[in-house]
């Protein structure tokens, strides 16, 4: 073994003297390797982001172009079958009503003539009773007097309301708000107040034996409903259905409170029956659905053109941040596709609503399902036309029952008995028995110990039966119109209801 001073020995170097130990060289190499991998990872991430972004942009553009082509094709089909479906054309083709014969113009005048607390004044006589007061039972004195006081509190409003009997048609014109769903319909809601006023006017008149006044109130109440006309909004037609239902229930009470033949003659039953029959034939659901189809497409176009911001639809303050705005930008590529689906779906709904009323339930059941997706904004905004249609069928059934009932009352006045079967009414008192929307068969007829009932079979409900339209119907009948024998009319209220 050599010593360090022996010839040929390798000189000893002090570790760290020049900073290039074996360990130092390894650390430097490791850093270089790590840096290379970091660069590769960053490059990979950047390329992935670029690729993903390019794919998203490409897919968005592809969806947009495909959706626009599909929408153009569907719009062309709708143009061929219903050329006036767009908002401007739809309003141009609506029923024109002369200004001096327009019942819709009377509604705001009635509203202006009512006291500020008008709604609250009705709370007393309109309070729910348990058990409810049957139509053939007279009003308790306190309710009759309370209603008379409310009517006396606004004589001009009552006069104008009664005057609607001479205004059978109405029309309102609307300018759509930038965000279509913000379009206001204030006078339509006021129609409900007018209907309630006329209901109580007829109730008080019938209770006091004033048949001519009751007849005027009934005719005015029907025309209050007609003041909505063919307005192209589902909410408008729902108000028309509600006010028409109020009129039918009022008619039932007036007949149940009128026994004398001369008083019944003063009710002008033939004219009232004809007016009800004509009104029942109007396609109210179709009016609303055609309007929703037009306004919905205006909304979709304005969203696509960025004429309105998503925040106005979502109900936010507009400060949605990047994630929401990015999501909206991405959805805009799908907007035309969803616009096409909504137009096609609403067009199918309009076609179903144009069928005879008894064929409509099956047609609505056949509508394609709507995808439930929180990110599909337009699909979430589709109106629930099926629910409105169901309300329309119930109302038509109720009005048809009323038409048949009035014919039965006229038959009884002539022959001093109720008809044995409804066929006896035709053709003298009724051209033909109206059809039940739920069965496709004529309205039904049942005799009771104290009178008769005209009724519908009602909708088929697998879960629970629909609620009764009003008190007084037999337990197994849910939609109908009841007539009492003369000796079962104008019964005294129960003792506990008398002050």
Buried (B, 14 or more C-beta within 10 A) or exposed (E): EEEEEEEEEEEEEEEEEEEEEEEEEEEEEEEEEEEEEEEEEEEEEEEEEEEEEEEBEEEBEEBBEBBBEBBEEBBEEBEEEBEBBBBEEBBEEBEEBEEEEBBBBBBEEBBEBBEEEBEEBBEBBBEEEEEEBBBBBBBBEBBBBBBBEBBEBBEEBBEBBBBBBEBBBBBBEBEBEEBBBEBEBEBBBBBBBBBBBBBBBBBBBBBBBBBEBBBBBBBBBBBBBBBBBBBBBBBBBBBBBBBBBBBBBBBBBBBBBBBEEEBBBBBBBEEBBEBBBEBBEBBBBBBBBBBBBBBBBBBBBBBBEEEBBBBBBEEEEEEBEEEBEEBBEBBBBBBBBBBBBBBBBBBBBBBBBBBEBBEBBEBBEEBEEBEEEEEBBBBBBBBEBBEBBBBBBBBBBBBBBBBBBBBBBBBBEEEEEBBEEBEBBEEEBBEEBBBBBBBBEBBBBBEBEEBBBBBBBBBEEEEEEEEBBBBBBEEEBBBBBBBBBEEBBBBEBEEEBEE
